[in-house]
Amino acid sequence: MALYADIIEIVAPAEADADSRVDITVRIKNKYSSAIGIMVGGALEYGVTPWPGINFPDDTENVAGGVTHSFSGWFTMPGKGVKIHAYSYYYAGGSWYFDDEMTRAVDLAAVPESEFGSIEIISYARR
C-alpha cells in the first residue's frame, strides 16, 4: 500500500505483435494533502536479465494533493509475453523514495495462419 504515490492502474493492451511498439499509461494518485513530486518507472519481466526498462519520456511531475496523474510510456514487444512492472516514487527532503508497485501482463499476439495454408513438396527434380 502506497504512502503517498499510489498506482491506480496500468493501461496496456492485452496482447501485442512481436517487435511492435506498445503504448502504456500508468496512473498514479497523490495521496498527500498538498502537491508533491511523483516519479514513475518500469521494467519488463520476460526471462532476460537485467529486465529491460520502459521508456517514459516525462517520468516526473509535481502533482496536486488528491489528484491522479497519467504517465505515458512505451516499449518494444519481444517475441514472448511480458509482465509489466510499474513503480512509483515520491520526492521529499532532496531524495526520491520508492512507494508502490503494480504489474500487468501483455501476451504475445498469435501469428495468423497464412492464406495459403501449408505447402507440401511431393517431388523435386534437380536440373
Backbone as XML, in Angstrom:
<?xml version="1.0"?>
<chain id="A" units="angstrom">
  <residue number="1" name="MET">
    <atom name="N" x="0.843" y="-1.179" z="0.000"/>
    <atom name="CA" x="0.000" y="0.000" z="0.000"/>
    <atom name="C" x="0.891" y="1.245" z="0.000"/>
  </residue>
  <residue number="2" name="ALA">
    <atom name="N" x="0.600" y="2.111" z="-0.907"/>
    <atom name="CA" x="1.406" y="3.318" z="-1.067"/>
    <atom name="C" x="1.183" y="4.299" z="0.075"/>
  </residue>
  <residue number="3" name="LEU">
    <atom name="N" x="2.257" y="4.987" z="0.421"/>
    <atom name="CA" x="2.176" y="6.031" z="1.428"/>
    <atom name="C" x="1.681" y="7.335" z="0.807"/>
  </residue>
  <residue number="4" name="TYR">
    <atom name="N" x="2.277" y="7.740" z="-0.339"/>
    <atom name="CA" x="1.913" y="8.999" z="-0.986"/>
    <atom name="C" x="1.577" y="8.857" z="-2.470"/>
  </residue>
  <residue number="5" name="ALA">
    <atom name="N" x="2.329" y="8.018" z="-3.210"/>
    <atom name="CA" x="2.190" y="7.912" z="-4.672"/>
    <atom name="C" x="1.585" y="6.552" z="-5.025"/>
  </residue>
  <residue number="6" name="ASP">
    <atom name="N" x="0.257" y="6.484" z="-5.027"/>
    <atom name="CA" x="-0.488" y="5.249" z="-5.191"/>
    <atom name="C" x="-0.736" y="4.938" z="-6.671"/>
  </residue>
  <residue number="7" name="ILE">
    <atom name="N" x="-0.217" y="3.814" z="-7.165"/>
    <atom name="CA" x="-0.505" y="3.422" z="-8.542"/>
    <atom name="C" x="-1.944" y="2.919" z="-8.600"/>
  </residue>
  <residue number="8" name="ILE">
    <atom name="N" x="-2.756" y="3.589" z="-9.401"/>
    <atom name="CA" x="-4.176" y="3.261" z="-9.537"/>
    <atom name="C" x="-4.381" y="2.165" z="-10.582"/>
  </residue>
  <residue number="9" name="GLU">
    <atom name="N" x="-3.697" y="2.301" z="-11.740"/>
    <atom name="CA" x="-3.825" y="1.288" z="-12.776"/>
    <atom name="C" x="-2.724" y="1.411" z="-13.818"/>
  </residue>
  <residue number="10" name="ILE">
    <atom name="N" x="-2.517" y="0.322" z="-14.543"/>
    <atom name="CA" x="-1.660" y="0.290" z="-15.720"/>
    <atom name="C" x="-2.585" y="0.031" z="-16.897"/>
  </residue>
  <residue number="11" name="VAL">
    <atom name="N" x="-2.612" y="0.953" z="-17.837"/>
    <atom name="CA" x="-3.431" y="0.792" z="-19.036"/>
    <atom name="C" x="-2.509" y="0.278" z="-20.141"/>
  </residue>
  <residue number="12" name="ALA">
    <atom name="N" x="-2.803" y="-0.922" z="-20.644"/>
    <atom name="CA" x="-1.980" y="-1.558" z="-21.678"/>
    <atom name="C" x="-2.862" y="-2.548" z="-22.431"/>
  </residue>
  <residue number="13" name="PRO">
    <atom name="N" x="-2.490" y="-2.860" z="-23.673"/>
    <atom name="CA" x="-3.278" y="-3.854" z="-24.405"/>
    <atom name="C" x="-3.108" y="-5.246" z="-23.797"/>
  </residue>
  <residue number="14" name="ALA">
    <atom name="N" x="-4.065" y="-6.118" z="-24.049"/>
    <atom name="CA" x="-3.990" y="-7.494" z="-23.551"/>
    <atom name="C" x="-2.943" y="-8.289" z="-24.315"/>
  </residue>
  <residue number="15" name="GLU">
    <atom name="N" x="-2.722" y="-7.921" z="-25.590"/>
    <atom name="CA" x="-1.724" y="-8.620" z="-26.398"/>
    <atom name="C" x="-1.145" y="-7.664" z="-27.427"/>
  </residue>
  <residue number="16" name="ALA">
    <atom name="N" x="0.030" y="-8.040" z="-27.957"/>
    <atom name="CA" x="0.709" y="-7.214" z="-28.956"/>
    <atom name="C" x="1.563" y="-8.098" z="-29.847"/>
  </residue>
  <residue number="17" name="ASP">
    <atom name="N" x="1.810" y="-7.629" z="-31.078"/>
    <atom name="CA" x="2.659" y="-8.341" z="-32.018"/>
    <atom name="C" x="4.129" y="-8.159" z="-31.643"/>
  </residue>
  <residue number="18" name="ALA">
    <atom name="N" x="4.942" y="-9.189" z="-31.905"/>
    <atom name="CA" x="6.375" y="-9.096" z="-31.672"/>
    <atom name="C" x="6.959" y="-7.940" z="-32.478"/>
  </residue>
  <residue number="19" name="ASP">
    <atom name="N" x="7.892" y="-7.228" z="-31.891"/>
    <atom name="CA" x="8.596" y="-6.089" z="-32.490"/>
    <atom name="C" x="7.720" y="-4.857" z="-32.711"/>
  </residue>
  <residue number="20" name="SER">
    <atom name="N" x="6.508" y="-4.841" z="-32.173"/>
    <atom name="CA" x="5.658" y="-3.652" z="-32.305"/>
    <atom name="C" x="5.837" y="-2.747" z="-31.089"/>
  </residue>
  <residue number="21" name="ARG">
    <atom name="N" x="5.536" y="-1.475" z="-31.284"/>
    <atom name="CA" x="5.568" y="-0.524" z="-30.174"/>
    <atom name="C" x="4.292" y="-0.700" z="-29.364"/>
  </residue>
  <residue number="22" name="VAL">
    <atom name="N" x="4.452" y="-0.822" z="-28.039"/>
    <atom name="CA" x="3.318" y="-0.985" z="-27.142"/>
    <atom name="C" x="3.247" y="0.249" z="-26.259"/>
  </residue>
  <residue number="23" name="ASP">
    <atom name="N" x="2.182" y="1.021" z="-26.409"/>
    <atom name="CA" x="1.969" y="2.217" z="-25.593"/>
    <atom name="C" x="1.243" y="1.840" z="-24.312"/>
  </residue>
  <residue number="24" name="ILE">
    <atom name="N" x="1.712" y="2.388" z="-23.200"/>
    <atom name="CA" x="1.081" y="2.129" z="-21.912"/>
    <atom name="C" x="0.879" y="3.451" z="-21.174"/>
  </residue>
  <residue number="25" name="THR">
    <atom name="N" x="0.005" y="3.432" z="-20.192"/>
    <atom name="CA" x="-0.212" y="4.567" z="-19.302"/>
    <atom name="C" x="-0.240" y="4.051" z="-17.876"/>
  </residue>
  <residue number="26" name="VAL">
    <atom name="N" x="0.509" y="4.703" z="-17.000"/>
    <atom name="CA" x="0.494" y="4.370" z="-15.572"/>
    <atom name="C" x="-0.150" y="5.554" z="-14.861"/>
  </residue>
  <residue number="27" name="ARG">
    <atom name="N" x="-1.262" y="5.290" z="-14.180"/>
    <atom name="CA" x="-1.994" y="6.339" z="-13.462"/>
    <atom name="C" x="-1.619" y="6.270" z="-11.987"/>
  </residue>
  <residue number="28" name="ILE">
    <atom name="N" x="-1.091" y="7.413" z="-11.467"/>
    <atom name="CA" x="-0.621" y="7.480" z="-10.084"/>
    <atom name="C" x="-1.334" y="8.617" z="-9.364"/>
  </residue>
  <residue number="29" name="LYS">
    <atom name="N" x="-1.866" y="8.306" z="-8.186"/>
    <atom name="CA" x="-2.592" y="9.297" z="-7.388"/>
    <atom name="C" x="-1.726" y="9.807" z="-6.240"/>
  </residue>
  <residue number="30" name="ASN">
    <atom name="N" x="-1.710" y="11.132" z="-6.075"/>
    <atom name="CA" x="-1.057" y="11.752" z="-4.923"/>
    <atom name="C" x="-2.015" y="11.650" z="-3.737"/>
  </residue>
  <residue number="31" name="LYS">
    <atom name="N" x="-1.647" y="10.843" z="-2.740"/>
    <atom name="CA" x="-2.487" y="10.667" z="-1.557"/>
    <atom name="C" x="-2.224" y="11.725" z="-0.486"/>
  </residue>
  <residue number="32" name="TYR">
    <atom name="N" x="-1.203" y="12.567" z="-0.716"/>
    <atom name="CA" x="-0.854" y="13.603" z="0.259"/>
    <atom name="C" x="-1.811" y="14.790" z="0.104"/>
  </residue>
  <residue number="33" name="SER">
    <atom name="N" x="-1.906" y="15.628" z="1.120"/>
    <atom name="CA" x="-2.860" y="16.741" z="1.109"/>
    <atom name="C" x="-2.423" y="17.937" z="0.258"/>
  </residue>
  <residue number="34" name="SER">
    <atom name="N" x="-1.153" y="18.014" z="-0.103"/>
    <atom name="CA" x="-0.688" y="19.105" z="-0.964"/>
    <atom name="C" x="0.199" y="18.528" z="-2.069"/>
  </residue>
  <residue number="35" name="ALA">
    <atom name="N" x="0.680" y="19.406" z="-2.947"/>
    <atom name="CA" x="1.467" y="18.966" z="-4.105"/>
    <atom name="C" x="2.786" y="18.326" z="-3.687"/>
  </residue>
  <residue number="36" name="ILE">
    <atom name="N" x="3.139" y="17.245" z="-4.382"/>
    <atom name="CA" x="4.428" y="16.587" z="-4.191"/>
    <atom name="C" x="4.962" y="16.159" z="-5.557"/>
  </residue>
  <residue number="37" name="GLY">
    <atom name="N" x="6.264" y="15.925" z="-5.624"/>
    <atom name="CA" x="6.867" y="15.368" z="-6.822"/>
    <atom name="C" x="6.634" y="13.869" z="-6.860"/>
  </residue>
  <residue number="38" name="ILE">
    <atom name="N" x="6.172" y="13.394" z="-8.022"/>
    <atom name="CA" x="5.946" y="11.963" z="-8.223"/>
    <atom name="C" x="6.745" y="11.535" z="-9.444"/>
  </residue>
  <residue number="39" name="MET">
    <atom name="N" x="7.369" y="10.354" z="-9.350"/>
    <atom name="CA" x="8.123" y="9.802" z="-10.469"/>
    <atom name="C" x="7.620" y="8.388" z="-10.758"/>
  </residue>
  <residue number="40" name="VAL">
    <atom name="N" x="7.599" y="8.035" z="-12.046"/>
    <atom name="CA" x="7.215" y="6.695" z="-12.471"/>
    <atom name="C" x="8.436" y="5.979" z="-13.048"/>
  </residue>
  <residue number="41" name="GLY">
    <atom name="N" x="8.461" y="4.684" z="-12.901"/>
    <atom name="CA" x="9.494" y="3.857" z="-13.511"/>
    <atom name="C" x="8.868" y="2.532" z="-13.893"/>
  </residue>
  <residue number="42" name="GLY">
    <atom name="N" x="9.582" y="1.761" z="-14.697"/>
    <atom name="CA" x="9.020" y="0.476" z="-15.075"/>
    <atom name="C" x="10.037" y="-0.412" z="-15.751"/>
  </residue>
  <residue number="43" name="ALA">
    <atom name="N" x="9.748" y="-1.713" z="-15.738"/>
    <atom name="CA" x="10.608" y="-2.708" z="-16.361"/>
    <atom name="C" x="9.748" y="-3.861" z="-16.855"/>
  </residue>
  <residue number="44" name="LEU">
    <atom name="N" x="10.332" y="-4.635" z="-17.774"/>
    <atom name="CA" x="9.635" y="-5.775" z="-18.367"/>
    <atom name="C" x="10.253" y="-7.083" z="-17.890"/>
  </residue>
  <residue number="45" name="GLU">
    <atom name="N" x="9.430" y="-7.972" z="-17.381"/>
    <atom name="CA" x="9.883" y="-9.287" z="-16.974"/>
    <atom name="C" x="9.448" y="-10.290" z="-18.039"/>
  </residue>
  <residue number="46" name="TYR">
    <atom name="N" x="10.434" y="-10.940" z="-18.681"/>
    <atom name="CA" x="10.097" y="-11.988" z="-19.651"/>
    <atom name="C" x="11.233" y="-12.978" z="-19.856"/>
  </residue>
  <residue number="47" name="GLY">
    <atom name="N" x="12.050" y="-13.173" z="-18.845"/>
    <atom name="CA" x="13.073" y="-14.200" z="-18.921"/>
    <atom name="C" x="14.474" y="-13.725" z="-19.239"/>
  </residue>
  <residue number="48" name="VAL">
    <atom name="N" x="14.669" y="-12.432" z="-19.399"/>
    <atom name="CA" x="16.021" y="-11.905" z="-19.615"/>
    <atom name="C" x="16.405" y="-11.041" z="-18.419"/>
  </residue>
  <residue number="49" name="THR">
    <atom name="N" x="17.685" y="-11.002" z="-18.117"/>
    <atom name="CA" x="18.153" y="-10.128" z="-17.048"/>
    <atom name="C" x="19.350" y="-9.340" z="-17.544"/>
  </residue>
  <residue number="50" name="PRO">
    <atom name="N" x="19.518" y="-8.124" z="-17.125"/>
    <atom name="CA" x="18.561" y="-7.391" z="-16.301"/>
    <atom name="C" x="17.290" y="-7.091" z="-17.092"/>
  </residue>
  <residue number="51" name="TRP">
    <atom name="N" x="16.198" y="-6.867" z="-16.377"/>
    <atom name="CA" x="14.937" y="-6.561" z="-17.037"/>
    <atom name="C" x="15.063" y="-5.272" z="-17.826"/>
  </residue>
  <residue number="52" name="PRO">
    <atom name="N" x="14.642" y="-5.273" z="-19.090"/>
    <atom name="CA" x="14.685" y="-4.027" z="-19.874"/>
    <atom name="C" x="13.706" y="-2.999" z="-19.308"/>
  </residue>
  <residue number="53" name="GLY">
    <atom name="N" x="14.076" y="-1.737" z="-19.410"/>
    <atom name="CA" x="13.226" y="-0.664" z="-18.913"/>
    <atom name="C" x="12.116" y="-0.297" z="-19.886"/>
  </residue>
  <residue number="54" name="ILE">
    <atom name="N" x="11.169" y="0.458" z="-19.376"/>
    <atom name="CA" x="10.082" y="1.021" z="-20.172"/>
    <atom name="C" x="10.407" y="2.495" z="-20.374"/>
  </residue>
  <residue number="55" name="ASN">
    <atom name="N" x="10.213" y="3.007" z="-21.581"/>
    <atom name="CA" x="10.511" y="4.408" z="-21.891"/>
    <atom name="C" x="9.363" y="5.305" z="-21.438"/>
  </residue>
  <residue number="56" name="PHE">
    <atom name="N" x="9.654" y="6.186" z="-20.504"/>
    <atom name="CA" x="8.718" y="7.219" z="-20.054"/>
    <atom name="C" x="9.366" y="8.562" z="-20.367"/>
  </residue>
  <residue number="57" name="PRO">
    <atom name="N" x="9.016" y="9.204" z="-21.502"/>
    <atom name="CA" x="9.647" y="10.478" z="-21.868"/>
    <atom name="C" x="9.529" y="11.548" z="-20.779"/>
  </residue>
  <residue number="58" name="ASP">
    <atom name="N" x="8.383" y="11.600" z="-20.116"/>
    <atom name="CA" x="8.171" y="12.535" z="-18.996"/>
    <atom name="C" x="7.863" y="11.695" z="-17.765"/>
  </residue>
  <residue number="59" name="ASP">
    <atom name="N" x="8.916" y="11.409" z="-16.975"/>
    <atom name="CA" x="8.740" y="10.467" z="-15.868"/>
    <atom name="C" x="8.542" y="11.122" z="-14.502"/>
  </residue>
  <residue number="60" name="THR">
    <atom name="N" x="8.569" y="12.440" z="-14.435"/>
    <atom name="CA" x="8.325" y="13.126" z="-13.162"/>
    <atom name="C" x="7.285" y="14.221" z="-13.360"/>
  </residue>
  <residue number="61" name="GLU">
    <atom name="N" x="6.580" y="14.515" z="-12.282"/>
    <atom name="CA" x="5.561" y="15.567" z="-12.323"/>
    <atom name="C" x="5.261" y="16.014" z="-10.897"/>
  </residue>
  <residue number="62" name="ASN">
    <atom name="N" x="5.049" y="17.328" z="-10.729"/>
    <atom name="CA" x="4.514" y="17.832" z="-9.466"/>
    <atom name="C" x="3.007" y="17.685" z="-9.538"/>
  </residue>
  <residue number="63" name="VAL">
    <atom name="N" x="2.447" y="16.914" z="-8.611"/>
    <atom name="CA" x="1.029" y="16.564" z="-8.659"/>
    <atom name="C" x="0.332" y="17.137" z="-7.431"/>
  </residue>
  <residue number="64" name="ALA">
    <atom name="N" x="-0.765" y="17.847" z="-7.663"/>
    <atom name="CA" x="-1.544" y="18.451" z="-6.573"/>
    <atom name="C" x="-2.135" y="17.362" z="-5.677"/>
  </residue>
  <residue number="65" name="GLY">
    <atom name="N" x="-2.382" y="17.716" z="-4.424"/>
    <atom name="CA" x="-2.953" y="16.787" z="-3.456"/>
    <atom name="C" x="-4.265" y="16.187" z="-3.936"/>
  </residue>
  <residue number="66" name="GLY">
    <atom name="N" x="-4.398" y="14.872" z="-3.834"/>
    <atom name="CA" x="-5.617" y="14.181" z="-4.211"/>
    <atom name="C" x="-5.821" y="13.966" z="-5.703"/>
  </residue>
  <residue number="67" name="VAL">
    <atom name="N" x="-4.888" y="14.424" z="-6.524"/>
    <atom name="CA" x="-5.030" y="14.349" z="-7.980"/>
    <atom name="C" x="-4.314" y="13.102" z="-8.518"/>
  </residue>
  <residue number="68" name="THR">
    <atom name="N" x="-4.899" y="12.509" z="-9.560"/>
    <atom name="CA" x="-4.285" y="11.379" z="-10.249"/>
    <atom name="C" x="-3.659" y="11.879" z="-11.540"/>
  </residue>
  <residue number="69" name="HIS">
    <atom name="N" x="-2.402" y="11.535" z="-11.755"/>
    <atom name="CA" x="-1.680" y="11.947" z="-12.974"/>
    <atom name="C" x="-1.391" y="10.717" z="-13.830"/>
  </residue>
  <residue number="70" name="SER">
    <atom name="N" x="-1.552" y="10.862" z="-15.156"/>
    <atom name="CA" x="-1.271" y="9.776" z="-16.095"/>
    <atom name="C" x="0.099" y="9.971" z="-16.724"/>
  </residue>
  <residue number="71" name="PHE">
    <atom name="N" x="0.967" y="8.962" z="-16.580"/>
    <atom name="CA" x="2.296" y="8.964" z="-17.183"/>
    <atom name="C" x="2.259" y="8.030" z="-18.393"/>
  </residue>
  <residue number="72" name="SER">
    <atom name="N" x="2.612" y="8.552" z="-19.563"/>
    <atom name="CA" x="2.602" y="7.752" z="-20.788"/>
    <atom name="C" x="3.993" y="7.207" z="-21.068"/>
  </residue>
  <residue number="73" name="GLY">
    <atom name="N" x="4.051" y="5.954" z="-21.498"/>
    <atom name="CA" x="5.308" y="5.316" z="-21.831"/>
    <atom name="C" x="5.118" y="4.294" z="-22.927"/>
  </residue>
  <residue number="74" name="TRP">
    <atom name="N" x="6.212" y="3.646" z="-23.297"/>
    <atom name="CA" x="6.151" y="2.631" z="-24.346"/>
    <atom name="C" x="7.322" y="1.674" z="-24.241"/>
  </residue>
  <residue number="75" name="PHE">
    <atom name="N" x="7.164" y="0.525" z="-24.885"/>
    <atom name="CA" x="8.253" y="-0.450" z="-25.020"/>
    <atom name="C" x="8.054" y="-1.205" z="-26.323"/>
  </residue>
  <residue number="76" name="THR">
    <atom name="N" x="9.088" y="-1.900" z="-26.758"/>
    <atom name="CA" x="9.001" y="-2.740" z="-27.949"/>
    <atom name="C" x="8.727" y="-4.166" z="-27.501"/>
  </residue>
  <residue number="77" name="MET">
    <atom name="N" x="7.662" y="-4.744" z="-28.039"/>
    <atom name="CA" x="7.244" y="-6.091" z="-27.634"/>
    <atom name="C" x="8.264" y="-7.127" z="-28.080"/>
  </residue>
  <residue number="78" name="PRO">
    <atom name="N" x="8.767" y="-7.929" z="-27.133"/>
    <atom name="CA" x="9.694" y="-9.003" z="-27.510"/>
    <atom name="C" x="8.914" y="-10.168" z="-28.136"/>
  </residue>
  <residue number="79" name="GLY">
    <atom name="N" x="9.591" y="-11.236" z="-28.441"/>
    <atom name="CA" x="8.975" y="-12.394" z="-29.072"/>
    <atom name="C" x="8.274" y="-13.324" z="-28.104"/>
  </residue>
  <residue number="80" name="LYS">
    <atom name="N" x="7.891" y="-12.843" z="-26.946"/>
    <atom name="CA" x="7.138" y="-13.625" z="-25.959"/>
    <atom name="C" x="6.360" y="-12.676" z="-25.072"/>
  </residue>
  <residue number="81" name="GLY">
    <atom name="N" x="5.416" y="-13.218" z="-24.318"/>
    <atom name="CA" x="4.618" y="-12.408" z="-23.405"/>
    <atom name="C" x="5.477" y="-11.775" z="-22.320"/>
  </residue>
  <residue number="82" name="VAL">
    <atom name="N" x="5.020" y="-10.635" z="-21.809"/>
    <atom name="CA" x="5.767" y="-9.911" z="-20.784"/>
    <atom name="C" x="4.876" y="-9.603" z="-19.584"/>
  </residue>
  <residue number="83" name="LYS">
    <atom name="N" x="5.534" y="-9.350" z="-18.466"/>
    <atom name="CA" x="4.853" y="-8.801" z="-17.295"/>
    <atom name="C" x="5.421" y="-7.411" z="-17.073"/>
  </residue>
  <residue number="84" name="ILE">
    <atom name="N" x="4.560" y="-6.399" z="-17.156"/>
    <atom name="CA" x="4.963" y="-5.020" z="-16.894"/>
    <atom name="C" x="5.045" y="-4.830" z="-15.384"/>
  </residue>
  <residue number="85" name="HIS">
    <atom name="N" x="6.161" y="-4.286" z="-14.914"/>
    <atom name="CA" x="6.303" y="-3.882" z="-13.515"/>
    <atom name="C" x="6.374" y="-2.356" z="-13.519"/>
  </residue>
  <residue number="86" name="ALA">
    <atom name="N" x="5.403" y="-1.702" z="-12.904"/>
    <atom name="CA" x="5.413" y="-0.245" z="-12.794"/>
    <atom name="C" x="5.710" y="0.122" z="-11.343"/>
  </residue>
  <residue number="87" name="TYR">
    <atom name="N" x="6.487" y="1.197" z="-11.168"/>
    <atom name="CA" x="6.907" y="1.641" z="-9.833"/>
    <atom name="C" x="6.595" y="3.118" z="-9.668"/>
  </residue>
  <residue number="88" name="SER">
    <atom name="N" x="6.244" y="3.524" z="-8.450"/>
    <atom name="CA" x="6.061" y="4.946" z="-8.154"/>
    <atom name="C" x="7.019" y="5.365" z="-7.047"/>
  </residue>
  <residue number="89" name="TYR">
    <atom name="N" x="7.402" y="6.647" z="-7.121"/>
    <atom name="CA" x="8.312" y="7.255" z="-6.146"/>
    <atom name="C" x="7.765" y="8.627" z="-5.790"/>
  </residue>
  <residue number="90" name="TYR">
    <atom name="N" x="8.060" y="9.084" z="-4.587"/>
    <atom name="CA" x="7.721" y="10.464" z="-4.211"/>
    <atom name="C" x="9.002" y="11.176" z="-3.782"/>
  </residue>
  <residue number="91" name="TYR">
    <atom name="N" x="8.996" y="12.500" z="-3.915"/>
    <atom name="CA" x="10.164" y="13.326" z="-3.622"/>
    <atom name="C" x="9.975" y="14.006" z="-2.274"/>
  </residue>
  <residue number="92" name="ALA">
    <atom name="N" x="10.962" y="13.858" z="-1.403"/>
    <atom name="CA" x="10.908" y="14.506" z="-0.085"/>
    <atom name="C" x="12.326" y="14.686" z="0.445"/>
  </residue>
  <residue number="93" name="GLY">
    <atom name="N" x="12.598" y="15.835" z="0.989"/>
    <atom name="CA" x="13.886" y="16.085" z="1.628"/>
    <atom name="C" x="15.088" y="15.916" z="0.712"/>
  </residue>
  <residue number="94" name="GLY">
    <atom name="N" x="14.916" y="16.202" z="-0.572"/>
    <atom name="CA" x="16.020" y="16.132" z="-1.516"/>
    <atom name="C" x="16.285" y="14.761" z="-2.112"/>
  </residue>
  <residue number="95" name="SER">
    <atom name="N" x="15.396" y="13.782" z="-1.864"/>
    <atom name="CA" x="15.598" y="12.427" z="-2.390"/>
    <atom name="C" x="14.287" y="11.831" z="-2.899"/>
  </residue>
  <residue number="96" name="TRP">
    <atom name="N" x="14.429" y="10.846" z="-3.798"/>
    <atom name="CA" x="13.271" y="10.089" z="-4.281"/>
    <atom name="C" x="13.137" y="8.818" z="-3.445"/>
  </residue>
  <residue number="97" name="TYR">
    <atom name="N" x="11.890" y="8.487" z="-3.058"/>
    <atom name="CA" x="11.614" y="7.309" z="-2.247"/>
    <atom name="C" x="10.634" y="6.395" z="-2.963"/>
  </residue>
  <residue number="98" name="PHE">
    <atom name="N" x="10.991" y="5.092" z="-3.029"/>
    <atom name="CA" x="10.094" y="4.101" z="-3.612"/>
    <atom name="C" x="8.809" y="4.043" z="-2.799"/>
  </residue>
  <residue number="99" name="ASP">
    <atom name="N" x="7.654" y="3.930" z="-3.491"/>
    <atom name="CA" x="6.389" y="3.922" z="-2.759"/>
    <atom name="C" x="5.438" y="2.799" z="-3.148"/>
  </residue>
  <residue number="100" name="ASP">
    <atom name="N" x="5.318" y="2.463" z="-4.427"/>
    <atom name="CA" x="4.305" y="1.485" z="-4.814"/>
    <atom name="C" x="4.758" y="0.713" z="-6.046"/>
  </residue>
  <residue number="101" name="GLU">
    <atom name="N" x="4.116" y="-0.435" z="-6.268"/>
    <atom name="CA" x="4.409" y="-1.273" z="-7.427"/>
    <atom name="C" x="3.114" y="-1.941" z="-7.886"/>
  </residue>
  <residue number="102" name="MET">
    <atom name="N" x="2.999" y="-2.128" z="-9.207"/>
    <atom name="CA" x="1.864" y="-2.853" z="-9.772"/>
    <atom name="C" x="2.359" y="-3.602" z="-11.002"/>
  </residue>
  <residue number="103" name="THR">
    <atom name="N" x="1.727" y="-4.730" z="-11.324"/>
    <atom name="CA" x="2.100" y="-5.493" z="-12.512"/>
    <atom name="C" x="0.885" y="-5.696" z="-13.408"/>
  </residue>
  <residue number="104" name="ARG">
    <atom name="N" x="1.185" y="-5.948" z="-14.679"/>
    <atom name="CA" x="0.142" y="-6.276" z="-15.664"/>
    <atom name="C" x="0.791" y="-7.080" z="-16.780"/>
  </residue>
  <residue number="105" name="ALA">
    <atom name="N" x="0.097" y="-8.113" z="-17.237"/>
    <atom name="CA" x="0.615" y="-8.972" z="-18.302"/>
    <atom name="C" x="0.175" y="-8.478" z="-19.674"/>
  </residue>
  <residue number="106" name="VAL">
    <atom name="N" x="1.068" y="-8.632" z="-20.660"/>
    <atom name="CA" x="0.747" y="-8.405" z="-22.067"/>
    <atom name="C" x="1.206" y="-9.665" z="-22.800"/>
  </residue>
  <residue number="107" name="ASP">
    <atom name="N" x="0.243" y="-10.359" z="-23.416"/>
    <atom name="CA" x="0.554" y="-11.593" z="-24.131"/>
    <atom name="C" x="1.039" y="-11.293" z="-25.540"/>
  </residue>
  <residue number="108" name="LEU">
    <atom name="N" x="1.792" y="-12.234" z="-26.086"/>
    <atom name="CA" x="2.219" y="-12.137" z="-27.472"/>
    <atom name="C" x="1.031" y="-12.509" z="-28.350"/>
  </residue>
  <residue number="109" name="ALA">
    <atom name="N" x="0.736" y="-11.675" z="-29.346"/>
    <atom name="CA" x="-0.384" y="-11.942" z="-30.242"/>
    <atom name="C" x="-0.094" y="-13.196" z="-31.061"/>
  </residue>
  <residue number="110" name="ALA">
    <atom name="N" x="-1.140" y="-13.960" z="-31.327"/>
    <atom name="CA" x="-0.992" y="-15.177" z="-32.127"/>
    <atom name="C" x="-0.645" y="-14.802" z="-33.562"/>
  </residue>
  <residue number="111" name="VAL">
    <atom name="N" x="0.233" y="-15.564" z="-34.159"/>
    <atom name="CA" x="0.611" y="-15.333" z="-35.551"/>
    <atom name="C" x="-0.516" y="-15.871" z="-36.424"/>
  </residue>
  <residue number="112" name="PRO">
    <atom name="N" x="-1.078" y="-15.026" z="-37.305"/>
    <atom name="CA" x="-2.184" y="-15.511" z="-38.140"/>
    <atom name="C" x="-1.698" y="-16.568" z="-39.129"/>
  </residue>
  <residue number="113" name="GLU">
    <atom name="N" x="-2.597" y="-17.501" z="-39.441"/>
    <atom name="CA" x="-2.244" y="-18.527" z="-40.412"/>
    <atom name="C" x="-2.140" y="-17.900" z="-41.793"/>
  </residue>
  <residue number="114" name="SER">
    <atom name="N" x="-1.276" y="-18.455" z="-42.603"/>
    <atom name="CA" x="-1.102" y="-17.990" z="-43.969"/>
    <atom name="C" x="-2.371" y="-18.251" z="-44.757"/>
  </residue>
  <residue number="115" name="GLU">
    <atom name="N" x="-2.695" y="-17.375" z="-45.691"/>
    <atom name="CA" x="-3.875" y="-17.577" z="-46.517"/>
    <atom name="C" x="-3.695" y="-18.778" z="-47.443"/>
  </residue>
  <residue number="116" name="PHE">
    <atom name="N" x="-2.450" y="-19.223" z="-47.618"/>
    <atom name="CA" x="-2.181" y="-20.352" z="-48.489"/>
    <atom name="C" x="-2.147" y="-21.674" z="-47.714"/>
  </residue>
  <residue number="117" name="GLY">
    <atom name="N" x="-2.189" y="-21.619" z="-46.409"/>
    <atom name="CA" x="-2.098" y="-22.832" z="-45.627"/>
    <atom name="C" x="-0.697" y="-23.408" z="-45.709"/>
  </residue>
  <residue number="118" name="SER">
    <atom name="N" x="-0.590" y="-24.710" z="-45.562"/>
    <atom name="CA" x="0.728" y="-25.338" z="-45.657"/>
    <atom name="C" x="0.963" y="-25.812" z="-47.086"/>
  </residue>
  <residue number="119" name="ILE">
    <atom name="N" x="2.222" y="-25.870" z="-47.459"/>
    <atom name="CA" x="2.604" y="-26.322" z="-48.793"/>
    <atom name="C" x="3.414" y="-27.596" z="-48.630"/>
  </residue>
  <residue number="120" name="GLU">
    <atom name="N" x="3.026" y="-28.624" z="-49.376"/>
    <atom name="CA" x="3.730" y="-29.895" z="-49.314"/>
    <atom name="C" x="4.461" y="-30.096" z="-50.639"/>
  </residue>
  <residue number="121" name="ILE">
    <atom name="N" x="5.748" y="-30.387" z="-50.572"/>
    <atom name="CA" x="6.525" y="-30.670" z="-51.772"/>
    <atom name="C" x="6.466" y="-32.175" z="-51.991"/>
  </residue>
  <residue number="122" name="ILE">
    <atom name="N" x="5.895" y="-32.572" z="-53.152"/>
    <atom name="CA" x="5.737" y="-34.005" z="-53.396"/>
    <atom name="C" x="6.780" y="-34.554" z="-54.355"/>
  </residue>
  <residue number="123" name="SER">
    <atom name="N" x="7.438" y="-33.670" z="-55.104"/>
    <atom name="CA" x="8.531" y="-34.146" z="-55.952"/>
    <atom name="C" x="9.519" y="-33.026" z="-56.148"/>
  </residue>
  <residue number="124" name="TYR">
    <atom name="N" x="10.740" y="-33.432" z="-56.454"/>
    <atom name="CA" x="11.806" y="-32.453" z="-56.657"/>
    <atom name="C" x="12.719" y="-32.996" z="-57.736"/>
  </residue>
  <residue number="125" name="ALA">
    <atom name="N" x="13.012" y="-32.171" z="-58.715"/>
    <atom name="CA" x="13.925" y="-32.601" z="-59.776"/>
    <atom name="C" x="15.072" y="-31.608" z="-59.843"/>
  </residue>
  <residue number="126" name="ARG">
    <atom name="N" x="16.280" y="-32.132" z="-59.853"/>
    <atom name="CA" x="17.446" y="-31.272" z="-59.943"/>
    <atom name="C" x="17.812" y="-31.111" z="-61.417"/>
  </residue>
  <residue number="127" name="ARG">
    <atom name="N" x="18.104" y="-29.914" z="-61.829"/>
    <atom name="CA" x="18.453" y="-29.656" z="-63.235"/>
    <atom name="C" x="19.893" y="-29.332" z="-63.370"/>
  </residue>
</chain>
